[in-house]
Amino acid sequence: MKWDWGAVRDFMPHFWDGLLVTLQALALGSLISFALGLVWALLMRTPSRWVRWPVGAVTEFVRDTPLLVQLFFLFYVLPEWGLTFSALTTGVFAIGLHYSTYTMQVYRAGIEAVPAGQWEAATALNLPWRRTWTAVILPQAVRRVVPALGNYVISMLKDTPLLMAITVLEMLGQARLFSQQHFQFTEPLTVIGVAFILVSYLASLLLRALERRLVR
């Protein structure tokens, strides 16, 4: 086997296109999972079982089915019902929805870790329900769960190659297409392997910096 730097040079324009798609899917998927996970967590704390039970059933179903199956369902089945979205939009939504069921549990643990005295103090001050959550509970809960949420960001990054199954040309999709066209597999696959390591490392550094800032 001989390493061909010419193949690397030819692949790089495709790599940058794939990296951009990967980062878009990661950023948007993370935002959806964090926001939707918080919504699930808050709904699960409502006193009405008619809210908790459907939310619990939906999140359990999503968590217990593979992400790849969900991607195929959203991309190939929904159009038969008249709901058609682009491949990237479908992939971003699927990743966000899938991981929101995990971030929900992270938020739940963070909320339950807030000392009971904080709830009692908010009640003693006669704070409205919304003010209690936004000013007292959630700021303390979020600081506790940032490390766990950061782990899911890395997991989402490593799951972005699944989007190739619904024709999204992220990094692995670009590498596979280039390899099939030029019959050179080692160079493009090595490049994206290194890229995943670097992006994961940079993401972990940013999350650690955010964690330190929140602690201060």
KAZIFEN-V113578 format. One record per residue. N is the residue number from 1. RES is the residue in one letter. SS is DSSP state (H for helix, E for strand, C for the rest). PHI is phi in whole degrees, -180 to 180 (999 if undefined). Layout:
N | RES | SS | PHI
N | RES | SS | PHI
//
This chain:
1 | M | C | 999
2 | K | C | -121
3 | W | C | -75
4 | D | C | -114
5 | W | H | -67
6 | G | H | -64
7 | A | H | -66
8 | V | H | -63
9 | R | H | -61
10 | D | H | -69
11 | F | H | -80
12 | M | H | -56
13 | P | H | -58
14 | H | H | -69
15 | F | H | -62
16 | W | H | -65
17 | D | H | -63
18 | G | H | -68
19 | L | H | -64
20 | L | H | -61
21 | V | H | -64
22 | T | H | -61
23 | L | H | -68
24 | Q | H | -63
25 | A | H | -63
26 | L | H | -66
27 | A | H | -65
28 | L | H | -70
29 | G | H | -63
30 | S | H | -65
31 | L | H | -61
32 | I | H | -64
33 | S | H | -66
34 | F | H | -68
35 | A | H | -69
36 | L | H | -69
37 | G | H | -62
38 | L | H | -66
39 | V | H | -62
40 | W | H | -58
41 | A | H | -63
42 | L | H | -70
43 | L | H | -65
44 | M | C | -71
45 | R | C | -100
46 | T | C | -71
47 | P | C | -70
48 | S | C | -81
49 | R | H | -71
50 | W | H | -71
51 | V | H | -96
52 | R | H | -63
53 | W | H | -63
54 | P | H | -62
55 | V | H | -63
56 | G | H | -63
57 | A | H | -67
58 | V | H | -65
59 | T | H | -66
60 | E | H | -68
61 | F | H | -63
62 | V | H | -65
63 | R | H | -68
64 | D | C | -93
65 | T | C | -113
66 | P | C | -65
67 | L | H | -60
68 | L | H | -64
69 | V | H | -64
70 | Q | H | -64
71 | L | H | -61
72 | F | H | -63
73 | F | H | -64
74 | L | H | -67
75 | F | H | -87
76 | Y | H | -106
77 | V | H | -92
78 | L | H | -57
79 | P | H | -58
80 | E | H | -69
81 | W | H | -99
82 | G | C | 90
83 | L | C | -109
84 | T | C | -121
85 | F | C | -132
86 | S | C | -67
87 | A | H | -61
88 | L | H | -66
89 | T | H | -61
90 | T | H | -62
91 | G | H | -65
92 | V | H | -62
93 | F | H | -64
94 | A | H | -63
95 | I | H | -63
96 | G | H | -62
97 | L | H | -64
98 | H | H | -61
99 | Y | H | -79
100 | S | H | -65
101 | T | H | -72
102 | Y | H | -88
103 | T | H | -66
104 | M | H | -56
105 | Q | H | -68
106 | V | H | -65
107 | Y | H | -61
108 | R | H | -59
109 | A | H | -64
110 | G | H | -65
111 | I | H | -66
112 | E | H | -70
113 | A | C | -81
114 | V | C | -67
115 | P | C | -56
116 | A | H | -59
117 | G | H | -61
118 | Q | H | -68
119 | W | H | -64
120 | E | H | -65
121 | A | H | -65
122 | A | H | -63
123 | T | H | -67
124 | A | H | -64
125 | L | C | -83
126 | N | C | 59
127 | L | C | -73
128 | P | C | -61
129 | W | H | -57
130 | R | H | -65
131 | R | H | -67
132 | T | H | -59
133 | W | H | -73
134 | T | H | -77
135 | A | H | -104
136 | V | H | -117
137 | I | H | -81
138 | L | H | -62
139 | P | H | -58
140 | Q | H | -75
141 | A | H | -67
142 | V | H | -64
143 | R | H | -60
144 | R | H | -77
145 | V | H | -105
146 | V | H | -56
147 | P | H | -59
148 | A | H | -67
149 | L | H | -64
150 | G | H | -62
151 | N | H | -62
152 | Y | H | -72
153 | V | H | -62
154 | I | H | -64
155 | S | H | -64
156 | M | H | -63
157 | L | H | -59
158 | K | H | -73
159 | D | H | -94
160 | T | H | -60
161 | P | H | -61
162 | L | H | -64
163 | L | H | -64
164 | M | H | -59
165 | A | H | -67
166 | I | H | -114
167 | T | C | 75
168 | V | C | -80
169 | L | C | -92
170 | E | C | -81
171 | M | H | -61
172 | L | H | -67
173 | G | H | -62
174 | Q | H | -65
175 | A | H | -64
176 | R | H | -66
177 | L | H | -64
178 | F | H | -63
179 | S | H | -64
180 | Q | H | -70
181 | Q | H | -79
182 | H | H | -113
183 | F | C | 57
184 | Q | C | -131
185 | F | C | -104
186 | T | H | -63
187 | E | H | -65
188 | P | H | -65
189 | L | H | -69
190 | T | H | -67
191 | V | H | -61
192 | I | H | -73
193 | G | H | -63
194 | V | H | -64
195 | A | H | -63
196 | F | H | -62
197 | I | H | -63
198 | L | H | -66
199 | V | H | -64
200 | S | H | -63
201 | Y | H | -66
202 | L | H | -64
203 | A | H | -64
204 | S | H | -65
205 | L | H | -64
206 | L | H | -64
207 | L | H | -69
208 | R | H | -66
209 | A | H | -64
210 | L | H | -64
211 | E | H | -62
212 | R | H | -63
213 | R | H | -66
214 | L | H | -67
215 | V | H | -66
216 | R | C | -66
//
